[in-house]
Amino acid sequence: SRLRFFLERSLGVFLANFADAFTFTSPLLKAAYNNFGLAAEKSAVIRDFIDSNSFPEKTGERAKSWIVTMLCSGRMVWEKGFDIVLRAFGALLDKKRFRLILSGDGPERKNLEKLAAELGVGEFVSFPGWVSNEKFLDFLRSTDIVILPPWRPDMNSMLLLEAMALGIPLLVPAQSTLAWTAGEGALAFKDLDHLDLAQKIERFAADPELRKTLSAKALRRIEELYYKKPAVELNDIMRKLCR
């Protein structure tokens, strides 16, 4: 409500700025709070603590196939942008070469199923709903590309990390924490631009070496994200505050 916004922007920010330090898990999140009024000079980025050893291990190479399988997953609400992925599928030149798994459920599922039919891709898109962890892991290991559609640009995703740990090539929105987290381990598409996403998908399909390179970079990146580095950074901040 307007009253809540006013109180948080005035009284809330005033009180919060008496804190000694603020930490945020991405530059985008930090910028959002600094723009809202939190003191930038007290703010630092300390990324999520990630235990890369806890993720599923990469299995052997997938059998080569002419069909390119793509995966999206999450709660199906309009904010998540699954329609962008479907519209990108609809713009592909050779739709028969692709399959899309839209895993998850929610109030937008029926609309997404209808949109898939309207775009002429219904026969190539499956909607399995919510599945067990074991089944979802099977989906991941049978996938050539994981696509994370736009949602909140300041938020991270467990699916991103799991896909990276398995060495699965990723497509992520360019102006997002997902792109910042993945680094060179993902290919970015223009935010909310289904035509650019379609071009990136076709580039993946046409270039096996690109998929192989991104897979290797994703595996290296997940190792770089191991929690020991941010733990040292957070420890340094706390030491400075205790002096």
Disulfide bonds with the S-S distance in Angstrom:
none
